[in-house]
Amino acid sequence: MCAISLVEVRSTTVHTKFASFGSRQLFWFGTGFVLMFVFSKIDYHRIIDWAPWAYAFGLLSLAAIFTPLGHDALGGRRWIKAGPLMFQPSEFVKFVLLLIVARYFANLGGRYLTWKDILKALALVGIPMLLVVKQPDLGTTLTYTPILLAGLFLGGINFRQSAILIVCGMALVGGVLASGKLASYQKGRINTFLNPDTDPRGKGYQVKQSLIAVGSGGIWGKGTEKGSQTQGYFLPIPYTDFIFAAFSEEHGFVGAAVVLLLYFLILMRLIQNAQTAADLPGALIIMGIVAVLTFQIAVNVGMVIGFMPVTGIPLPLMSYGGSSVLFTFLALGVAMNVRMRRFVN
């Protein structure tokens, strides 16, 4: 997956001012590999014990976004800039939530959840979600949801509680949509998703060009650096959110199927590791990882083929971006950690 990402990031940026992104992505992958193996060696129980401190640091870093330390880019204030590097706290908090949610539900001892337990879990995830929404970054905010849902499901929520939460969630979403408090670009994305042909040169441009790119790839694709939509700069930001569309144009249906198969193998391996975990905290962590990766893959791929509204959710191990890459490797490192200790009492 990393090799495919490096080839595609280079292909989509080689003739642009972002030509250095290929070497930067290689740096992030190298750093990610190191962090993955470091976190695989530290007992995950110790890492879980550090979770409250990491959670507090995560909230402070999210709050720091709104101070002079914050950096504006791509229509939002989501980064903290340190010299030539930019750190996106919301990706770090995603990793922290995997740990803190697993710790919280594991400490409940597997008993049936009360409404007090559920409300505490909602607050635990809801506070960072509100801070990220304010940036604004709806895409990353949504990626926190599967972590919470995985924790609730494995933590022992019953059918009645689930039904009430679903109804409340639908009412909340409906209320937000009816209130008109969404940003103009968010309204545009929803309208474009519902009516994709209404503004093909405006708000619907991204999805339209993405569909053309995916379809023009055919069975075998046009070849690396030969995609007309990608190399002709018709496809917006093909190295991040729309990298799957660019890859599909250059490598066709067969290439896209291979990428999806690799994702499937990674997810199935993670689920198998969760099944063999030595204890509940380990299983909770890995299933949280499965939930968030599955969500990101489904939303990103669905977005580029017009099945989902456009959101800024990166494709794991494919999209360019240091914070996203490091989150994925940290998560996989902890998953390796759990597997390595499956026979330890």
N, C-alpha and C positions, 0 to 999 in steps of 0.2 A: 504493500500500500504506500509506503514511503517513497519507494522508487517511482511508482506511477505518479505520485504527487509532484516529485521533483521534475520529472519529464514534462508534465502538463503545465506546471507553473512557469517553467522556462519557455515552453512553447507559446504560452499566452502573453508573455512579457518581453520576449527576445527583441522585438522591433519597437519597443516603447521606452519611455523614460523610467519604467519600473524593471528594467532588465536585471538589476541587482537582486531582485526578489528571489531568484532561484538559489543563489548562494546564501542569502539570508535564511531561506527555508531549510537549507542543508544545515546551517548553524543551529536552528531551532530543533531539528530532528536529532542532531548530535547531543545537544543539551538535554533533550527529552529522554534519550536512551540512558544517559548517565543518571538522571533523576529517577527513572524507572527502576534501574537496578539498585540504586541507593535505597529507595522506598521498599523494594522487595526484600531487603536484608534486615530492616528494622521491624521487630515484632509488631504486627498490626494492632495488638492490644495497647502497646505504648502509644502508637499513633492516635488511637481512639481517645486515650487519656489526655492527649494534647488538644483534642478537638475544641473544648470550650475556650481555650486561649486563642486558637486559630480563628474561631468564630468571632470573638471580640475584635481581633485584629482585622478580620474581614469587614466587619461593620465600620470600623474606623477608616479603612481604606476606601470604602464606598462613600463615606461622608467626606473624605478628603477630595473627592472628585469636584465638589462644589466650592472648594477653596481655590486660591491662586495656583495650587499644585495641579489642578485639573487641566486637561488639554482638549480643545475642541477639534473634531475631525469628522467628516462624513455626516454632518448634520446633527451631531450629538456630542455631549461632554461625557466621555466614557473612559478616558485614559489618564494615567499619571505619567508624565514625561520625565525621564531621568537620562539626561544627555542625549545620545542618539537612539536610545531604546525607549519604547513606550510599553507600559504595564497596564493591562485591563483587569481591574480588581474583580469585576463580575465573574470572570472565568475562574479566578482563584476561589471565590466564594462558592462557586458550583462544586468544586472539589471538597471544600470544607463542609458543605451541606450533606454530601455523601456520608461523611464521618459523623457529624453531629446528629443526623437523623438516625443512623444505625445505632449510635450510642444511646439515644433517647429511648427507642423502642426496645432495645436489648435490656435496658435497665428496668423496663416494665415487667420483665420476666415471662413474656409470652401470655400474660393473662388477657382476658377480654377487655377491650378498650372502653373506658367511660367517656362521656362527653367532655369531661375536664381534661382527660388525656388528649383527646382529639383537638380541642381548642389550643392546648399548649403546643402541639405539633404544628398547627396552623400558624400560630404566632412565631414559632421558631423559623419557619420558612417565609412567612409573610412579611416580616420586617425587612430582610434584605430585598425581597421582591419589590416592595414599595420604593426603596432607595434606587433600585435599578430602573424602575418605571420612570422615575423622575429625571433620568439622565437625558433623553429618553432612550430606552433600549428594550422594546417589547419582545424582540426575538429571544434575547438571553433570559428575560424574565420568564418566558414560557418554558424554557428548559429546566427551570427549578421545579416546575409542577410534577413531572414524572418521578422525581426523587421523592417528593412527598407522597405521591400516590403509591409508589412501591413500598414505602415504609408503612403506610396505613394498611395496605393489603396484607403484607407479611406480618404486621404487628398485631393483627387480630380484629380488624373492624368487621362488624356484622352487616348483613344485607340491609336491614332497616336504616342503620346509620349511613351506609353508602348511598341509599336512595335519597335520604334527606340532604346529604351533601351535594349530590348531583343536581337536585332540584334547586338548592340554594345557589350553586354555581351557575346554572343556566339563568336564574333570575338576575344574578349579579351581572353576567355578561349582557343580558338583554337590557338591563338598566343602564349600563355604560353606553351601549349602542344607541339607546333611545335618548339619552341625556345630551348627546351631541358633544361630549367632552373629549372625543378622540381628536388627535392632531389631524390636520388636513391631509398629510401624506398617508396616514393610517386609514382615513376614510376612503382615499383614492385607491389604496390597495384592495380594500374590501369590495368596493364598487367594481374595480377591474376584474377581480376574481369572479364576481357574480355575472358581470357583463363584459367579457374580455374583448369584444369587438367595438365597444363604444368609443374608445380613444386610443387607437393603435399607434399614433405618433406622439402621444403624451404619456399618460399614466399607464397605459397598457403596452408601452414600447418594450419594456424589459421582457415580459412574458412572451410577447409576439416574436421577438428576435430569438429567445431561448427555444421556442417551439420550432422555429425555422432551422436553427442550428442542430437540434436533436434529430429532426426529420431528414435533413439533408445528409446526415452521416450514413444513411442506408444501413446495409448489413455489415460491411467491413470498414467503413469510414474513409475519410479523404487522406489520412496520413498526418503525421506530426508536422506542425507548422504549415499545414495546407488547408485548414478550414477557412472558407470564405467569410463566414459570419464572425469568426474569432479574429482572424488576421486582418479583416477589413474594418475592425473596430465597430461593428454593428452590435455585437453582444456586450452589454455593460459589465464591468468588473468581472471578467471571465476567470480571474485567478483566485477569487474568494467565493462569493455566494453562488455564482453560476459556473463553477469549475466543472460540474458534472455535465452541463450542456456543452461546454467546450470539448470535454473529453469524448462525449458521445458523437460530436461532429467529426472529430479526427480519428476515432477508433470504432465508430459504428455500434450497431446493436450487440455484436459479439464482445467488443471491449466493455460496453456498459454492463452486459450480463456477467462478465468476469469480475468486475468491481463489486457488483451486488453479491456474487457468490462468495467473494473474499469477506465481505461484511457479514454474510450469513455464517460463515465458518467461525469468525471471531466471536460473534454473539452466542453461537451454540457452544463453543468452548467455554465461554464465561458462565453460561447457565450450568454446564456440567461441573465447573469448579464450585459454583454455589451449592449444588447438590451434595458435593463431597466435603463441604466446609466443616471444620471441627466444631463450630458453635454458631449460635444465632447471629452475633455481631458480624462474623465473617460472611455469612449468607446474605445478610441485609446490605452490607457494603457492595457485594458483587451484583446483587439484583438491582440496586440503585444505579450502578454503572450500566447494566444492561438496559434499564429503563431510559436513562438519559441518552445513551448512544442510539438506541432504536428510535427514539423520538427525533433526534437530530437528523438521522439518515432519512427517515420517512418524510419529515417536513421539507428538507432540502431537495430531495429527489422529486417529491410531489410538487414543489414550487416550480422547478425548472420545466416540468411537463404540464403545468397548468392545473394540477389537481389540488393545490394548496395556495393560499394567498402568499404574496411575496413577503418574506421576513428576513432579517439579517442573521439567520442561523447558519453557521459554517458546517461544511461536510467533514466529519471527523477523519483525520489522517490524510485529507485531500486538499482542503482549502488552505490558502496561504494565511499565516498569522501565528505569531509566537505564543500568545496567551492560550489560544485554542489548542495548539499542538502540545504545549506543556500540560494543560489539564488532562488531555487524553492519555499521555504517557504516565502522569502521576496516578491516574485511575487504574491503568493497566498494571503499574508497579504494585499497587496495593492488592489487586486481584491475584497477581503472582505470589505475593506475600501470603495471602490466605491459603492458596493451594499448597505452597511449600510446607505449611504448618498443619495440614489436614490430619496428620497422625499424631500431633503433639497434644498431650493432655493439658 
